[in-house]
Amino acid sequence: MEVGHQTSKPESPCQSCGACCAYSQNWPRFTIEEDAALDLIPPSFVNERGSGMRCDGDRCSALSGRIGVATSCTIYEIRPEVCRTCMPGDSECGTARRKWGLPVLADPCP
């Protein structure tokens, strides 16, 4: 019997982290999104000012799972621009991971 090679992509470090989504209730704010994009986000996930994502403490209400173990975004396909620009290993990622006592990832753009 021949053993096949794994062809799937390695899992993103974000799926076992989630620290950036639980760093600050002021961080998941809307910035350059068009109104049509923001209208796709269910109102239950938007803060009362309409300026960003609703948070429970510092944790984004769209984050599912346990920080540092396994997490996912329940609105990943329609998440706001601020969430799309945070990259594994960038300075924002490092700051959030330090808050949660997680090791900082290597900077993707040294």
WOKAGI-V398510 format. One record per residue. N is the residue number from 0. RES is the residue in three letters. D_CENTER is the distance of its C-alpha to the mean C-alpha in Angstrom with 2 decimals. Layout:
BEGIN
n->N res->RES d_center->D_CENTER
n->N res->RES d_center->D_CENTER
END
This chain:
BEGIN
n->0 res->MET d_center->41.43
n->1 res->GLU d_center->39.09
n->2 res->VAL d_center->35.65
n->3 res->GLY d_center->33.02
n->4 res->HIS d_center->30.26
n->5 res->GLN d_center->26.64
n->6 res->THR d_center->25.37
n->7 res->SER d_center->21.77
n->8 res->LYS d_center->19.01
n->9 res->PRO d_center->17.66
n->10 res->GLU d_center->14.51
n->11 res->SER d_center->11.35
n->12 res->PRO d_center->10.80
n->13 res->CYS d_center->7.09
n->14 res->GLN d_center->8.87
n->15 res->SER d_center->10.86
n->16 res->CYS d_center->8.72
n->17 res->GLY d_center->5.75
n->18 res->ALA d_center->7.50
n->19 res->CYS d_center->5.53
n->20 res->CYS d_center->4.63
n->21 res->ALA d_center->8.32
n->22 res->TYR d_center->9.93
n->23 res->SER d_center->11.85
n->24 res->GLN d_center->12.83
n->25 res->ASN d_center->13.82
n->26 res->TRP d_center->10.72
n->27 res->PRO d_center->9.00
n->28 res->ARG d_center->12.37
n->29 res->PHE d_center->13.82
n->30 res->THR d_center->15.75
n->31 res->ILE d_center->17.19
n->32 res->GLU d_center->16.43
n->33 res->GLU d_center->19.67
n->34 res->ASP d_center->20.86
n->35 res->ALA d_center->20.98
n->36 res->ALA d_center->17.24
n->37 res->LEU d_center->16.59
n->38 res->ASP d_center->19.30
n->39 res->LEU d_center->17.40
n->40 res->ILE d_center->14.84
n->41 res->PRO d_center->16.76
n->42 res->PRO d_center->18.36
n->43 res->SER d_center->17.50
n->44 res->PHE d_center->13.84
n->45 res->VAL d_center->15.19
n->46 res->ASN d_center->16.66
n->47 res->GLU d_center->20.46
n->48 res->ARG d_center->20.81
n->49 res->GLY d_center->18.90
n->50 res->SER d_center->17.16
n->51 res->GLY d_center->13.52
n->52 res->MET d_center->11.48
n->53 res->ARG d_center->13.57
n->54 res->CYS d_center->12.70
n->55 res->ASP d_center->14.71
n->56 res->GLY d_center->15.59
n->57 res->ASP d_center->12.62
n->58 res->ARG d_center->10.22
n->59 res->CYS d_center->8.61
n->60 res->SER d_center->11.08
n->61 res->ALA d_center->9.07
n->62 res->LEU d_center->7.47
n->63 res->SER d_center->10.19
n->64 res->GLY d_center->11.71
n->65 res->ARG d_center->12.61
n->66 res->ILE d_center->10.81
n->67 res->GLY d_center->12.25
n->68 res->VAL d_center->13.80
n->69 res->ALA d_center->12.03
n->70 res->THR d_center->8.86
n->71 res->SER d_center->7.71
n->72 res->CYS d_center->6.59
n->73 res->THR d_center->10.12
n->74 res->ILE d_center->10.15
n->75 res->TYR d_center->8.38
n->76 res->GLU d_center->11.63
n->77 res->ILE d_center->11.97
n->78 res->ARG d_center->8.65
n->79 res->PRO d_center->9.84
n->80 res->GLU d_center->10.65
n->81 res->VAL d_center->8.91
n->82 res->CYS d_center->5.46
n->83 res->ARG d_center->7.78
n->84 res->THR d_center->9.47
n->85 res->CYS d_center->7.39
n->86 res->MET d_center->8.95
n->87 res->PRO d_center->9.73
n->88 res->GLY d_center->12.68
n->89 res->ASP d_center->12.73
n->90 res->SER d_center->13.97
n->91 res->GLU d_center->10.91
n->92 res->CYS d_center->9.40
n->93 res->GLY d_center->12.93
n->94 res->THR d_center->13.34
n->95 res->ALA d_center->10.51
n->96 res->ARG d_center->11.77
n->97 res->ARG d_center->15.27
n->98 res->LYS d_center->14.78
n->99 res->TRP d_center->14.08
n->100 res->GLY d_center->16.89
n->101 res->LEU d_center->15.11
n->102 res->PRO d_center->16.73
n->103 res->VAL d_center->15.47
n->104 res->LEU d_center->14.88
n->105 res->ALA d_center->17.36
n->106 res->ASP d_center->16.79
n->107 res->PRO d_center->16.47
n->108 res->CYS d_center->18.98
n->109 res->PRO d_center->21.66
END
